[in-house]
Amino acid sequence: MKRIMYYNAILSVLLFSMLVMGCKTQETDQKQPNFLFVLVDDQPFDALESSGRYPFLKTPNMQRLEDEGVKFDNYYVTQSICSPSRASFLTGTYPHIHGVNQNNRHVDPDWETYKPYGQILQQAGYETAHIGKIHMAHFEGERHIRPGFDYWYSFVGQGEYFDPMVNDNGKEYQEKGYMTDILTDKAISWLTEKRDPNKPFSLNLWHKAVHENHSPAPRHEDIYANDSLPVPPYNTHLENFKGKPEWQRIKAWDSKWKDYVHTDTLAPKPWPIKGDKFKKLLECLVAVDESLGRVLKTLEDLGELDNTVIIYSSDNGYFMGEHGYWDKRIAYENSMKIPMLMRYPKTIQPGTIIKDIALNIDLAPTILDLAGVDTPSYMQGESMTRLFDNHQNHENWRSSFMFEYYVDDAYPYAGPNMLAIRTKRFKLIDAFLEDDIDELYDLEIDPGEMNNLINDPEYQDIEDDLRNELEKLRKKYNYNPDRDWWLRTKVTN
């Protein structure tokens, strides 16, 4: 009898333990995800090991995100310049909506009307932190801290690669060291020591790298000195601008662009353009990849890796000699297309590749969707979560998008005001110029955007269709030149 009672007691304990463990498993499955958003400055979309563009470039931690998560093959920004793109990531809105259309340190988005996703996560119980570049309005002390963050570590404008001045939660001082390493150390310190472990978190780790002037960490200086920089795909370095707008030739002229003399073509620049400049950018990227690995290891040690949505991207693309250019801004693929990698094993199958067109304005709605938080109506992007499942029907996903650019007060020669529409096959670029031509490219037969078809009669119907579609997108996204006063400024040659 005692033996039976003993076995019954053991059975009761086991059943109770299984019940508790089952509840804990259910709680874990239903636990709100954390978010780590790593944003790089000016990383070209194909500056990844997997692209094969640069055979000597090794990015093992970025590759890990690809292997264990998703890579977007067609991810774009709505304006290709630092401040506007960052504001779009945060608010889920176009630059003409949130109000930041240039790299102006005195301009902020309309935070009251268009709250950043971090502010919404805060209201939902998240602890939030921003560590790194933001490149919007800056003030002294605590006024420097932007809305939506419980912890703040940033700097004015571009910051410095070495021994930077920083703002640490309102305290301003000079930090010693290399910027990429400093930001990584601060992120790890916040994850392991400063945050509340009982709350879900959202952490922005936004690097200064790999922005000009490209300054690698001393340990990576000249690691690619003996490697040859491959010419760009489709031989776009041989660009002579024949049949293209004259403003493009003015932009490509040289540092004495004010002395430009009218010409129908320009001689291609000798390769490699700008010498070792682009190899220095890639050397800067190595420290970013190391940073990613360190933070992933920290999350793993904390037991939070698989419950954290890892997001890795760039604020815009970057010309690496394509069309003879460097920098970004204009509506060519190398400028407007960015890398986007995500890892979240609860939702994303390893090795997923998404071909659909997605935008930086889609990220905020996606984060809120994954957090189980309602997306506010002002956000113009769409949650990308349904794209994660390749078995779902993607027919209702966007088939085109609108790109915008506004003439830069500081660099007016960089490009005029422009609107572009990009579909899966075609691109039309309208630069609002009365004395110059627009651009039309068939990306299926001309992925390098070398042959402007705007005056080809065989493409007239396609041009008409694209202009009609662009007009629909203008209305959809509330793009109103009468309200957006900066479009009334015409840039002429």
C-alpha positions in Angstrom: 0.0 0.0 0.0 2.8 2.4 0.9 4.6 1.5 -2.3 1.4 2.4 -4.3 1.1 5.7 -2.5 4.8 6.4 -3.1 4.4 5.7 -6.9 1.2 7.9 -7.0 3.1 10.7 -5.3 5.9 10.4 -7.8 3.4 10.4 -10.7 1.7 13.5 -9.3 5.0 15.3 -9.1 5.9 14.3 -12.7 2.5 15.4 -14.0 2.7 18.7 -12.2 6.3 19.3 -13.6 5.1 18.5 -17.1 2.2 20.9 -16.7 4.5 23.7 -15.4 7.1 23.0 -18.2 4.3 23.1 -20.8 3.1 26.5 -19.5 6.7 27.8 -19.5 7.2 26.5 -23.1 3.9 28.2 -24.1 5.0 31.4 -22.4 8.4 31.3 -24.2 6.7 30.7 -27.6 4.3 33.7 -27.0 7.1 35.9 -25.6 7.4 39.2 -27.5 10.5 39.3 -29.7 13.4 41.6 -29.1 14.8 43.7 -32.0 18.4 44.4 -33.0 18.6 46.8 -35.9 22.2 47.1 -37.2 22.4 49.9 -39.8 25.5 50.7 -41.8 26.2 53.9 -43.6 26.8 53.7 -47.4 27.2 49.9 -47.8 26.7 48.9 -51.4 24.0 46.2 -51.9 26.6 43.8 -53.4 29.3 44.5 -50.8 28.6 41.1 -49.3 30.7 37.9 -49.5 27.8 36.0 -51.1 27.5 38.4 -54.0 30.9 37.4 -55.3 31.5 41.0 -56.5 34.7 41.3 -54.5 36.3 37.8 -54.3 38.6 38.9 -51.5 35.8 40.3 -49.2 34.9 38.0 -46.4 31.9 38.8 -44.2 31.2 35.6 -42.3 28.7 37.1 -39.8 26.6 38.8 -42.5 26.8 35.4 -44.3 25.5 33.8 -41.1 22.4 36.0 -41.2 21.9 35.0 -44.8 22.3 31.3 -44.1 20.1 31.3 -41.0 17.6 33.9 -42.1 16.4 35.8 -45.2 18.1 37.9 -47.8 16.1 40.5 -49.8 17.3 40.7 -53.4 15.3 43.8 -54.2 15.3 46.1 -51.2 15.3 49.9 -51.9 15.3 53.2 -50.1 12.7 55.9 -50.9 15.4 58.6 -51.0 19.1 57.7 -51.2 20.7 59.9 -48.7 21.5 59.5 -45.0 19.1 61.6 -43.0 15.9 61.1 -45.1 16.4 57.4 -45.2 17.0 57.0 -41.5 13.8 59.0 -40.8 11.9 56.7 -43.2 13.2 53.6 -41.4 12.0 55.1 -38.1 8.6 56.5 -39.1 7.6 54.2 -42.0 6.9 57.3 -44.1 8.3 58.9 -47.2 10.6 61.9 -46.8 8.0 64.3 -48.3 5.8 63.2 -45.4 8.1 63.1 -42.4 9.8 66.3 -43.6 13.6 65.4 -43.7 14.7 65.7 -47.3 18.3 66.7 -46.9 21.3 66.0 -44.7 20.6 69.0 -42.5 21.7 68.7 -38.8 19.0 71.2 -37.8 16.1 69.2 -39.3 14.0 66.6 -37.5 11.0 64.6 -38.7 7.7 65.6 -37.4 8.0 63.3 -34.3 4.6 64.4 -32.9 2.6 63.5 -36.0 4.7 60.6 -37.2 5.9 58.8 -34.1 9.0 56.5 -34.7 8.4 52.8 -34.1 10.6 52.9 -31.0 8.2 55.3 -29.3 5.3 52.9 -30.1 7.3 50.0 -28.7 8.0 51.9 -25.5 4.3 52.4 -25.0 3.9 48.6 -25.5 6.3 47.8 -22.7 9.6 47.6 -24.6 12.9 49.1 -23.4 14.6 50.9 -26.2 18.1 52.1 -27.0 19.8 54.0 -29.8 23.6 53.6 -30.1 25.3 55.3 -33.1 24.6 57.7 -35.9 21.3 59.4 -36.5 22.2 62.4 -38.5 19.2 64.5 -37.8 18.7 67.5 -35.5 21.2 67.9 -32.8 21.2 69.8 -29.6 23.4 70.0 -26.5 23.0 67.8 -23.5 19.7 66.0 -22.8 17.9 67.9 -25.7 20.2 65.9 -28.0 18.2 62.7 -27.2 15.6 62.0 -29.8 12.1 60.6 -29.1 11.6 56.8 -28.7 14.7 55.8 -26.7 15.3 55.0 -23.1 19.1 54.9 -23.6 20.9 57.2 -26.0 24.5 57.2 -27.3 25.1 59.2 -30.4 27.0 62.1 -31.9 26.6 65.2 -34.1 26.4 64.6 -37.9 28.8 62.1 -39.3 31.0 61.8 -36.2 34.6 60.8 -36.3 36.3 57.4 -36.9 38.8 58.0 -34.1 38.4 59.5 -30.6 35.0 60.9 -31.3 32.9 63.4 -29.4 29.8 61.7 -28.2 26.5 62.3 -26.3 26.0 59.6 -23.7 22.4 60.0 -22.3 22.9 63.8 -22.3 26.5 63.9 -21.1 28.9 65.1 -23.8 32.6 64.1 -23.8 35.3 62.7 -26.0 35.5 58.9 -26.2 38.9 57.2 -27.0 39.2 54.5 -29.6 37.8 53.5 -33.0 34.2 54.4 -33.6 32.9 50.9 -34.8 34.5 49.3 -31.7 33.2 52.0 -29.4 29.6 51.6 -30.6 29.9 47.8 -30.3 31.2 48.0 -26.8 28.3 50.3 -25.8 25.8 48.0 -27.4 27.1 45.0 -25.5 27.3 46.9 -22.3 23.7 47.9 -22.6 22.6 44.4 -23.4 24.5 42.8 -20.5 24.4 45.4 -17.8 22.1 48.4 -18.3 18.8 47.2 -19.6 15.9 45.6 -17.6 16.2 41.8 -18.4 12.5 41.5 -17.6 11.4 43.6 -20.6 11.6 42.9 -24.3 14.1 45.3 -25.9 14.7 47.2 -29.2 18.3 48.2 -29.9 19.5 50.3 -32.7 23.2 49.8 -33.5 23.7 52.4 -36.2 27.3 52.6 -37.4 29.2 55.6 -38.8 31.1 53.1 -41.0 31.5 52.8 -43.9 31.0 56.5 -44.7 33.7 58.8 -46.2 36.4 59.5 -45.4 36.9 55.7 -45.3 39.1 55.0 -42.3 39.6 51.3 -41.5 40.5 50.1 -38.0 44.3 50.0 -37.7 44.1 46.2 -37.6 42.5 46.2 -41.0 44.5 48.9 -42.7 45.7 47.8 -46.1 44.5 44.2 -45.8 43.3 44.4 -49.4 46.3 46.4 -50.7 47.5 43.5 -52.8 44.0 42.7 -54.2 42.7 44.1 -57.5 39.4 45.8 -57.5 37.2 44.1 -60.1 35.5 46.2 -62.7 31.7 46.6 -62.1 29.2 44.2 -63.6 27.9 45.2 -67.1 31.0 47.3 -67.6 29.3 50.4 -66.2 32.6 52.0 -65.6 32.8 52.6 -69.3 30.0 55.1 -69.1 30.3 57.9 -71.6 26.8 59.4 -71.0 25.8 59.4 -74.7 22.0 59.8 -75.0 21.7 60.7 -71.3 20.6 63.9 -69.6 23.2 66.7 -69.6 22.9 67.1 -65.8 24.5 63.7 -65.6 27.5 64.8 -67.6 27.8 67.9 -65.4 27.7 65.7 -62.3 30.4 63.4 -63.7 32.5 66.3 -65.1 35.1 66.5 -62.3 35.8 68.6 -59.2 35.7 71.8 -61.4 32.1 71.1 -62.4 31.5 74.9 -62.6 33.8 75.0 -65.6 31.7 72.5 -67.5 31.5 73.0 -71.3 28.6 71.5 -73.2 29.4 68.1 -74.7 27.4 65.1 -75.9 29.7 62.5 -74.4 32.4 62.2 -71.8 35.5 59.9 -72.0 35.2 57.0 -69.5 37.4 57.5 -66.4 40.3 55.1 -66.1 39.9 52.1 -63.8 40.2 51.9 -60.9 38.3 55.2 -60.4 39.5 57.1 -57.3 42.4 54.7 -56.8 42.1 52.7 -53.6 39.1 54.6 -52.2 36.7 51.7 -52.6 39.1 49.2 -51.1 39.3 51.4 -48.0 35.5 51.3 -47.8 35.6 47.5 -47.9 38.3 47.5 -45.2 36.0 49.5 -43.0 33.3 46.9 -43.5 35.5 44.2 -41.9 35.2 45.8 -38.5 31.4 46.1 -39.0 31.2 42.4 -39.6 33.3 41.7 -36.5 31.0 43.9 -34.6 28.0 41.9 -35.8 29.6 38.7 -34.7 30.4 40.0 -31.2 26.8 41.2 -30.7 25.4 37.9 -32.0 27.6 36.0 -29.5 26.4 38.3 -26.7 22.8 37.5 -27.5 23.6 33.8 -27.7 25.3 33.9 -24.2 22.2 35.7 -22.8 19.9 33.1 -24.3 18.1 35.7 -26.3 19.5 35.1 -29.8 16.6 33.1 -31.2 14.0 35.4 -29.6 15.6 38.5 -31.2 14.7 39.7 -34.7 18.1 40.6 -36.2 17.9 43.2 -38.9 21.0 44.2 -40.9 20.9 46.9 -43.6 22.3 50.2 -45.0 20.9 53.7 -45.1 21.4 53.9 -48.8 23.5 52.3 -51.6 26.8 53.6 -52.9 28.5 53.9 -56.3 31.7 52.0 -56.4 32.8 53.4 -59.7 29.7 52.4 -61.7 29.0 55.1 -64.3 32.2 56.8 -63.1 30.5 57.8 -59.8 31.0 57.5 -56.1 28.5 58.6 -53.4 24.8 57.9 -53.9 21.6 60.2 -54.2 20.4 59.6 -57.8 17.9 57.0 -59.0 20.3 54.4 -60.3 20.3 50.9 -58.9 23.6 51.2 -57.1 22.4 54.2 -55.3 18.8 53.2 -54.3 19.3 49.5 -53.7 20.5 48.3 -50.3 21.4 45.1 -48.5 18.7 43.7 -46.2 19.2 40.6 -44.1 17.0 39.4 -41.3 17.2 36.4 -38.9 14.3 35.3 -36.7 14.0 31.5 -36.6 10.5 31.5 -35.2 9.2 33.1 -38.4 11.9 33.0 -41.0 13.2 29.7 -42.6 17.0 29.5 -43.0 18.3 30.4 -46.4 15.1 32.3 -47.5 15.6 34.6 -50.5 12.9 37.2 -51.3 12.7 38.6 -54.8 9.7 41.0 -54.2 10.3 44.7 -54.1 10.5 45.9 -50.5 11.3 49.4 -49.1 12.8 51.1 -46.1 9.4 52.4 -45.2 8.3 48.7 -44.7 10.6 48.1 -41.8 8.7 50.0 -39.1 5.3 48.2 -39.9 7.2 44.9 -39.9 8.7 45.4 -36.5 5.4 46.4 -35.0 3.7 43.5 -36.6 6.2 41.0 -35.2 5.8 42.7 -31.8 2.1 42.2 -31.9 1.5 46.0 -31.9 -1.0 47.8 -34.1 0.6 49.8 -36.9 -0.6 53.5 -37.0 -2.4 54.6 -40.1 0.2 57.2 -41.0 2.8 54.6 -41.8 3.0 54.2 -45.6 4.9 50.9 -45.7 3.6 47.4 -45.4 4.6 44.6 -43.0 6.9 42.2 -44.8 6.0 39.2 -42.6 3.8 37.6 -45.3 6.8 37.6 -47.6 8.7 35.4 -45.2 6.6 32.4 -46.3 7.4 31.5 -49.9 4.2 29.4 -50.0 2.0 32.4 -49.5 0.5 34.3 -52.4 2.5 37.4 -53.1 0.4 38.7 -55.9 -1.1 41.6 -53.9 2.4 42.8 -52.9 3.7 45.9 -54.7 4.8 45.7 -58.3 6.3 49.2 -58.4 7.5 52.0 -56.2 8.3 55.7 -56.2 11.7 57.1 -55.5 12.3 60.8 -54.7 15.3 63.1 -54.5 15.6 66.8 -53.6 18.4 69.1 -54.8 20.9 69.4 -51.9 21.6 72.9 -50.8 25.2 71.9 -49.9 25.9 69.9 -53.1 23.6 71.2 -55.9 25.7 69.5 -58.6 25.0 66.1 -57.0 21.6 65.9 -58.8 18.4 67.9 -59.4 15.0 67.3 -57.9 13.7 64.0 -59.3 11.0 61.4 -59.1 11.4 57.9 -60.4 9.2 54.8 -60.8 10.8 51.4 -60.6 8.8 48.3 -61.7 10.1 44.8 -61.9 11.4 45.4 -65.4 11.4 49.2 -66.1 12.5 52.5 -64.6 11.5 56.0 -65.5 13.3 59.0 -64.0 11.8 62.5 -64.2 14.1 65.3 -63.2 11.6 68.2 -63.6 13.9 69.9 -66.0 12.5 72.0 -68.9 15.7 72.0 -70.9 16.9 68.4 -70.5 15.6 64.9 -71.1 14.3 62.3 -68.7 15.5 58.6 -68.5 13.9 55.3 -69.3 15.6 51.9 -68.9 14.6 48.4 -69.7 16.3 46.6 -66.8 15.7 43.1 -68.2 18.0 43.8 -71.2 20.0 46.6 -69.7 20.5 46.0 -66.0 23.5 48.4 -66.0 21.3 51.3 -67.0 23.6 52.3 -69.8 21.1 52.8 -72.7 18.5 55.6 -72.2 15.4 54.7 -74.2 13.4 57.9 -73.5 13.5 59.0 -77.1 13.0 55.5 -78.6 9.5 55.4 -80.3 9.2 51.7 -79.7 9.1 52.4 -75.9 6.6 55.3 -76.1 3.7 53.2 -74.9 5.8 51.9 -72.0 6.8 55.4 -71.1 3.1 56.5 -71.0 2.2 53.5 -68.8 5.0 54.3 -66.4 4.0 58.0 -66.2 0.4 57.0 -65.5 1.5 54.5 -62.8 3.8 57.2 -61.3 0.8 59.5 -61.0 -1.1 56.8 -59.1 1.8 56.4 -56.7 2.0 60.2 -56.2 -1.6 60.2 -55.1 -1.3 57.0 -53.0 1.6 58.5 -51.1 0.2 62.0 -50.9 3.0 63.5 -52.9 1.9 67.1 -53.5 4.3 69.5 -55.2 2.0 72.5 -54.3 2.6 71.6 -50.6 6.2 70.4 -51.0 7.6 73.8 -51.7 11.1 72.6 -52.5 10.0 71.1 -55.8 9.2 74.6 -57.1 12.9 75.3 -57.3 14.0 74.3 -60.8 17.6 73.2 -61.4 18.7 74.1 -64.9 21.9 73.5 -66.7 
